[in-house]
């Protein structure tokens, strides 16, 4: 039923800005743990740059103390440098640790928000079973894996890059470049600043054009970068004679400081280049997540059909009723090749409570489709569908029951869709009585007990008849007011069906049944036959 669409490509453009802005609301839904960690990591990164500046310039003071043979000054610098390096290491570890915590915090916020969109308003069903709207084609059967990949792998990579490679530098890098540009201007003048900026621009171009395929020159390029930071000092010393009045010790200190300024300015540009690469890679992840988020929001907001809930009101005599209801498979609603006559048009139906309804008809006339609309898995193309039942007082049983995987116990399978912690263990006798009445007591011995984890998967081990009986056990346990059965007893014998319906009438005030055309039941009191219309799916 899903429609194939061509795969989409993503680029670093203005669309990245808008997509990332939409994700920021999920990363930071309010001022809490993630926002506090972001501020703390930026402060720690800024403090590290300040301490790093002092650790780089103190080397020049060592040169000056050694050349002047000033021992007290040397030991004073020694202890000062020891504290600086200790603080530098501590700040580096703190920044790294804060970034790791930030990664966990923003990823938790993002994945939790995506899951909320994913599992509300039947978005999960629509994404995977009804219409993919181009999400990760060309293969529909790989759609679930691809969506899971976006929520898990893409979210993890985007949050990791954002917290570890982008946040620590995106706000710090402009300030660092500006500061060391000013220091370089003060020592080497505008000519020195121009040389470094020109060196960076030429280096970026060369790296893109010729350096990438010539890997062996990488080490030589790194060495040349260090030599350049010293060679550039010939301009203030020999060309501009800016240091002629300095003593040898002061000159050695100045040369050491200048080398640090120049190297760090070049290094800042290198980090800026790496930052751009990280942002480019993150742009792909963010746009994939933004596309998924945008579609899930459209599913949530696009609700043009009237859904009315009355919470099983005493004043309401109808379970549901339809007015001029037209419906077809969702993939056919926008398909111009499917004629309007080939859809189910104009169904007007009023179903009272406390009645048992049978919908019968040939295969493909739209019996199951009507149930999917009642469950809000599909939406009608036209008309109104008014419901006076809720999710809490209703159960839907398909022909092929669903059993969660993960080696769940027999008790957990019967409690589904509720979780075990919500139910009391005192209900074990009730469950055993239900299993006995449905003649599936053997499942207890197969599992080794009611509460023992199974060493098999239920969907793969049980026969179709056993699966249907076990799904019916859920109805007998939860005892909903209304039960919707879509050939949920098709694998049982007629005698077994009779017993099952007797049990259902004891616990449910109303049963909505769908049978193949040739099957009927003595328990039916209300009959609707869909034989006039046919849907070509």
C-alpha positions in Angstrom: 0.0 0.0 0.0 3.0 2.3 0.3 3.9 4.5 -2.6 7.4 4.5 -4.0 9.1 7.9 -4.2 12.6 8.9 -5.5 15.3 9.2 -2.8 16.2 12.7 -1.7 19.6 14.3 -1.4 20.6 16.9 1.2 23.0 19.8 0.9 24.5 22.4 3.2 22.2 25.3 2.4 19.7 27.6 4.0 17.4 24.5 4.4 20.0 23.2 6.9 19.4 26.4 9.1 15.7 25.9 9.1 15.9 22.2 9.8 18.4 22.6 12.6 16.2 25.4 14.1 13.2 23.0 14.2 15.4 20.4 16.0 16.7 22.9 18.5 13.2 23.0 20.1 13.5 19.3 20.7 17.0 19.5 22.0 16.1 22.2 24.4 12.4 22.0 25.2 12.9 24.2 28.3 15.7 25.4 30.5 16.9 22.3 32.2 19.8 19.8 32.4 20.8 20.1 28.7 20.7 23.9 28.7 22.8 24.1 31.9 25.4 21.7 30.5 25.6 23.6 27.3 26.4 26.8 29.2 28.8 25.0 31.5 30.7 23.3 28.6 31.1 26.7 26.8 32.4 28.3 30.0 34.8 25.5 30.5 36.0 25.7 26.9 36.5 29.4 27.3 38.4 29.0 30.5 40.6 26.4 28.9 41.5 28.9 26.1 42.5 31.5 28.7 44.7 29.1 30.6 46.2 27.9 27.3 47.2 31.4 26.5 49.2 31.7 29.7 50.8 28.3 29.3 52.0 29.3 25.8 53.4 32.6 26.8 55.2 31.4 29.9 57.8 29.6 27.8 59.2 32.9 26.7 59.6 33.9 30.3 61.6 30.8 30.9 63.9 31.8 28.0 64.4 35.2 29.6 65.1 33.7 33.0 67.7 31.3 31.6 69.5 33.8 29.5 69.7 36.3 32.4 70.6 33.4 34.8 67.9 34.6 37.2 67.4 31.5 39.4 64.7 32.9 41.8 62.7 34.0 38.7 63.2 30.6 37.1 61.8 28.7 40.2 59.0 31.1 40.5 58.1 30.5 36.9 58.5 26.7 37.4 55.9 26.6 40.1 53.6 28.9 38.2 53.9 26.8 35.1 53.1 23.7 37.1 49.9 25.2 38.4 49.0 26.4 35.0 49.5 23.0 33.4 47.6 21.3 36.2 44.7 23.7 35.7 44.9 23.2 31.9 44.6 19.5 32.2 41.8 19.8 34.7 39.9 22.2 32.5 40.4 19.9 29.4 39.1 16.9 31.4 36.2 19.0 32.7 35.3 20.2 29.2 35.4 16.7 27.7 33.3 15.3 30.5 30.8 18.1 30.2 30.5 17.5 26.5 29.9 13.8 27.1 27.1 14.6 29.6 25.7 17.2 27.2 25.7 14.5 24.4 23.6 12.2 26.6 21.2 15.0 27.7 20.4 16.4 24.3 20.2 12.9 22.7 17.7 11.9 25.4 15.6 15.0 24.7 15.7 14.5 21.0 15.0 10.8 20.9 12.2 11.1 23.5 10.5 13.9 21.5 10.8 11.9 18.2 9.3 8.8 19.9 6.4 10.9 21.1 5.6 12.1 17.6 6.3 8.6 16.2 3.8 6.8 18.4 1.0 9.3 18.6 -2.1 9.5 16.3 -1.1 6.3 14.5 1.9 7.9 13.0 3.9 4.7 13.3 1.3 2.8 11.4 1.0 5.5 8.7 4.7 5.7 8.2 5.3 2.0 7.9 2.2 0.5 6.5 0.1 3.2 4.8 2.2 5.8 3.1 5.8 6.7 3.3 5.7 10.0 1.4 9.2 9.4 0.1 10.8 8.6 3.5 13.8 6.4 2.7 12.7 4.7 -0.5 13.3 2.9 -2.9 12.4 -0.3 -0.8 9.3 -0.1 1.3 10.2 -3.3 3.3 13.3 -1.5 4.5 11.3 1.5 5.7 11.1 0.5 9.3 14.8 0.0 9.5 15.5 3.3 7.9 13.2 5.2 10.3 14.7 3.4 13.2 18.1 4.4 11.8 17.1 8.1 11.8 15.8 8.0 15.4 18.8 6.1 16.7 21.9 6.3 14.6 21.3 9.7 13.0 20.2 11.3 16.2 23.3 9.8 18.0 25.7 11.1 15.4 24.2 14.5 15.2 24.2 14.9 19.0 27.7 13.6 19.3 29.1 16.0 16.7 27.1 18.9 18.1 28.3 18.4 21.7 31.9 17.3 21.2 33.0 18.9 17.9 30.8 21.9 17.3 29.7 23.5 20.6 33.1 23.8 22.2 34.5 25.7 19.2 31.6 27.4 17.3 31.3 30.2 19.9 34.9 30.1 21.1 36.6 30.0 17.8 35.6 33.6 16.6 36.9 35.1 19.8 40.1 33.1 19.7 40.8 34.1 16.1 40.0 37.7 16.9 42.3 37.8 20.0 45.3 36.1 18.3 44.8 38.3 15.2 45.2 41.3 17.4 48.3 39.9 19.1 49.8 39.1 15.8 49.0 42.6 14.5 50.7 44.0 17.6 53.9 42.0 17.0 54.2 41.4 13.2 52.0 44.2 11.9 49.4 44.0 9.2 51.8 42.4 6.8 52.3 39.4 9.2 48.5 39.1 9.7 48.0 39.2 5.9 50.6 36.5 5.4 48.9 34.2 7.9 45.5 34.8 6.4 46.8 34.3 2.9 48.6 31.1 4.0 45.4 29.8 5.4 43.3 30.5 2.3 45.9 29.1 0.0 46.2 26.0 2.2 42.5 25.4 2.2 42.4 25.6 -1.6 45.4 23.4 -2.0 44.0 20.9 0.5 40.9 20.5 -1.5 42.6 20.3 -4.9 45.9 18.4 -4.5 46.7 17.5 -0.8 43.9 15.0 -0.4 45.3 12.5 -2.9 48.8 13.0 -1.8 48.7 11.5 1.7 52.5 11.2 2.2 52.9 14.9 2.2 50.7 15.4 5.2 53.6 15.1 7.7 55.7 17.5 5.7 52.9 20.0 5.5 52.6 19.9 9.3 56.3 20.5 9.7 56.3 23.4 7.2 53.5 25.0 9.2 55.7 25.1 12.3 58.6 26.4 10.3 56.5 29.2 8.9 55.5 30.4 12.3 59.2 31.1 13.0 60.1 32.3 9.5 57.4 35.0 9.6 59.4 36.7 12.4 62.0 37.9 10.0 59.7 40.8 9.1 59.6 42.6 12.5 63.3 41.7 13.2 65.1 42.2 9.9 62.7 44.2 7.7 60.9 46.6 10.2 63.7 46.5 12.9 61.0 46.6 15.6 63.1 44.8 18.2 66.5 46.6 17.8 66.3 48.1 21.2 65.6 44.8 23.0 68.1 42.9 25.0 68.9 39.3 24.0 66.8 37.9 26.9 63.8 40.1 26.1 64.2 39.3 22.4 64.2 35.5 23.1 61.0 35.9 25.1 59.4 38.0 22.4 60.3 35.5 19.7 58.9 32.6 21.8 55.6 34.5 22.4 55.3 35.5 18.8 55.8 31.9 17.7 53.0 30.9 20.0 50.7 33.6 18.7 51.4 32.7 15.1 51.0 29.0 15.6 47.9 29.3 17.6 46.3 31.7 15.0 47.1 29.2 12.3 45.8 26.4 14.5 42.6 28.3 15.1 42.0 28.6 11.4 42.6 24.8 11.1 40.0 24.2 13.8 37.7 26.5 11.9 38.1 24.4 8.8 37.5 21.2 10.7 34.4 22.8 12.3 33.0 23.6 8.8 33.5 19.9 7.9 31.7 18.8 11.0 28.8 21.2 10.4 28.6 19.9 6.8 28.4 16.3 8.0 25.9 17.2 10.7 23.7 19.0 8.1 22.9 15.7 6.5 21.8 14.1 9.8 19.8 17.1 10.9 17.9 17.4 7.6 17.1 13.7 7.6 15.7 14.1 11.2 13.9 17.3 10.3 12.3 15.6 7.3 11.0 12.8 9.5 9.8 15.3 12.2 8.1 17.5 9.6 6.2 14.5 8.2 5.2 13.2 11.7 3.8 16.7 12.6 1.8 16.7 9.4 0.3 13.4 10.3 -0.7 14.8 13.7 -2.1 18.0 12.4 -3.8 16.7 9.3 -7.1 15.6 10.8 -10.0 16.7 8.6 -12.4 13.9 9.7 -14.9 14.3 12.5 -13.9 11.9 15.4 -16.4 12.2 18.3 -15.9 10.6 21.7 -18.7 10.2 24.2 -16.9 8.1 26.7 -19.6 5.5 26.7 -22.2 8.0 27.6 -25.5 6.6 29.0 -27.4 9.1 26.8 -25.9 7.9 23.6 -27.8 5.0 22.1 -25.4 4.5 19.2 -22.0 2.8 19.3 -21.1 4.6 16.1 -22.8 5.9 13.0 -21.7 7.0 9.6 -23.0 9.6 7.2 -22.3 9.3 3.5 -19.0 7.5 4.3 -16.6 7.0 1.4 -13.4 5.1 1.8 -10.6 3.3 0.1 -7.0 2.2 0.7 -4.9 5.3 1.6 -2.6 4.7 -1.3 -5.6 5.0 -3.6 -7.0 8.2 -2.3 -4.6 10.3 -4.3 -4.4 7.9 -7.3 -6.2 9.4 -10.3 -6.1 6.0 -12.0 -8.6 4.6 -9.4 -12.1 5.5 -10.3 -14.4 6.8 -7.7 -16.8 4.0 -8.5 -14.1 1.6 -7.4 -14.1 2.9 -3.9 -16.7 2.3 -1.2 -19.0 5.3 -1.5 -21.9 6.7 0.5 -22.2 4.3 3.4 -24.7 5.5 5.9 -25.0 3.3 8.9 -26.2 3.6 12.5 -25.2 0.9 14.9 -26.9 0.7 18.3 -25.2 -0.4 21.5 -25.9 -3.7 23.1 -26.2 -5.4 19.7 -24.1 -7.8 17.9 -23.2 -6.7 14.4 -22.1 -8.9 11.5 -20.5 -7.5 8.4 -20.3 -10.0 5.7 -19.4 -9.9 2.0 -17.0 -11.1 -0.6 -13.3 -10.8 -0.2 -12.1 -7.3 -0.9 -15.4 -5.3 -0.5 -14.0 -3.3 2.4 -15.0 -5.1 5.6 -11.6 -4.8 7.2 -11.2 -1.3 5.8 -14.2 -0.2 7.9 -12.6 -1.6 11.0 -9.4 0.3 10.3 -11.3 3.5 10.1 -13.1 2.7 13.4 -9.6 2.2 14.9 -8.5 5.5 13.2 -5.7 3.7 11.3 -7.3 4.9 8.1 -9.3 8.0 7.4 -12.4 8.3 5.1 -12.1 10.2 1.8 -15.5 11.8 2.4 -18.3 11.8 4.9 -18.4 11.6 8.7 -17.7 8.8 11.2 -18.9 9.4 14.7 -17.8 7.1 17.5 -19.1 6.7 21.0 -16.5 4.4 22.4 -12.9 5.0 23.7 -9.6 3.3 23.6 -10.1 2.1 27.2 -13.4 0.3 26.8 -12.7 -1.3 23.4 -10.5 -4.0 22.0 -9.7 -4.9 18.3 -8.7 -8.4 17.4 -7.3 -9.0 13.9 -7.2 -12.3 12.1 -3.4 -12.6 12.7 -2.8 -11.6 16.3 0.3 -9.6 17.4 2.6 -11.0 20.1 5.4 -8.8 21.3 8.9 -10.3 21.0 11.5 -10.6 23.7 10.8 -14.0 25.3 7.8 -12.6 27.3 6.0 -14.8 29.8 2.6 -16.2 29.2 1.2 -13.8 31.8 2.7 -10.8 30.0 1.3 -11.9 26.6 -2.2 -12.0 28.1 -1.9 -8.7 29.9 -0.8 -7.0 26.6 -1.2 -4.1 25.8 -0.9 -3.3 29.5 2.4 -3.9 31.2 2.9 -6.3 34.1 3.5 -3.7 36.7 0.0 -2.2 36.2 -1.7 -5.5 37.1 -1.8 -7.4 40.4 -0.2 -10.8 40.7 -3.4 -11.9 42.5 -5.1 -12.3 39.1 -3.1 -15.5 38.3 -6.1 -17.7 39.2 -8.3 -15.7 36.8 -5.8 -16.2 34.0 -5.6 -19.9 34.7 -9.4 -20.2 34.5 -9.4 -18.4 31.2 -6.7 -20.7 29.7 -8.7 -23.6 30.9 -11.9 -22.4 29.3 -10.2 -21.8 26.0 -8.5 -25.2 26.1 -4.9 -23.8 25.9 -3.8 -25.0 29.4 -0.9 -26.7 27.7 0.8 -23.3 27.2 1.5 -23.2 30.9 3.5 -26.4 30.9 5.2 -25.3 27.6 6.5 -22.1 29.3 7.3 -23.8 32.6 4.8 -21.6 34.4 2.6 -18.6 34.1 5.3 -16.1 35.0 8.4 -17.8 33.5 10.1 -16.1 30.5 9.6 -18.2 27.4 12.5 -19.6 25.5 10.8 -19.2 22.2 8.9 -16.5 20.3 5.2 -16.8 20.4 4.5 -15.7 16.8 6.8 -18.4 15.4 5.9 -21.3 17.7 2.1 -21.3 18.2 -0.2 -22.6 15.5 -2.7 -20.2 14.0 -5.5 -21.6 16.2 -3.4 -21.3 19.4 -2.5 -17.7 18.5 -6.2 -16.8 18.0 -7.2 -18.5 21.3 -4.4 -16.7 23.2 -5.5 -13.3 21.7 -9.1 -14.1 22.8 -7.7 -14.8 26.3 -6.8 -11.1 26.4 -10.4 -10.1 25.8 -11.7 -12.4 28.5 -9.1 -11.0 30.9 -9.6 -7.3 30.2 -13.3 -7.6 29.7 -13.9 -4.5 27.5 -17.3 -3.2 26.8 -17.0 -3.6 23.1 -15.0 -6.1 21.0 -14.2 -5.8 17.3 -13.3 -9.1 15.7 -11.9 -9.3 12.2 -12.2 -13.0 11.5 -10.4 -13.6 14.8 -11.8 -17.1 15.0 -11.1 -18.2 11.4 -8.7 -20.9 12.5 -11.1 -22.5 15.0 -13.7 -25.2 14.4 -17.4 -24.4 14.5 -17.8 -26.0 17.9 -14.8 -24.0 19.3 -16.3 -20.8 17.8 -19.6 -21.4 19.5 -17.8 -21.8 22.9 -15.7 -18.7 22.3 -18.8 -16.6 21.5 -20.6 -17.8 24.6 -17.6 -16.7 26.6 -17.5 -13.3 24.8 -21.1 -12.6 25.5 -20.5 -13.1 29.2 -17.8 -10.4 29.4 -18.7 -8.0 26.6 -21.9 -6.0 26.1 -21.3 -5.8 22.4 -19.3 -7.6 19.7 -18.6 -6.4 16.3 -17.8 -9.3 14.1 -16.5 -9.7 10.6 -16.8 -13.0 8.9 -16.2 -14.5 5.4 -19.5 -14.5 3.5 -20.2 -18.2 4.0 -20.0 -18.1 7.8 -22.9 -17.1 10.1 -23.6 -17.4 13.8 -26.7 -18.0 15.9 -25.5 -15.2 18.2 -26.0 -12.4 15.6 -28.8 -9.9 16.1 -27.8 -7.2 13.6 -26.7 -7.7 10.0 -25.1 -5.5 7.4 -24.1 -6.9 4.1 -21.5 -5.1 1.9 -22.0 -6.7 -1.5 -22.7 -3.7 -3.7 -19.3 -2.1 -3.8 -15.9 -3.3 -4.4 -12.4 -1.7 -3.8 -9.6 -2.6 -6.1 -6.4 -2.4 -3.9 
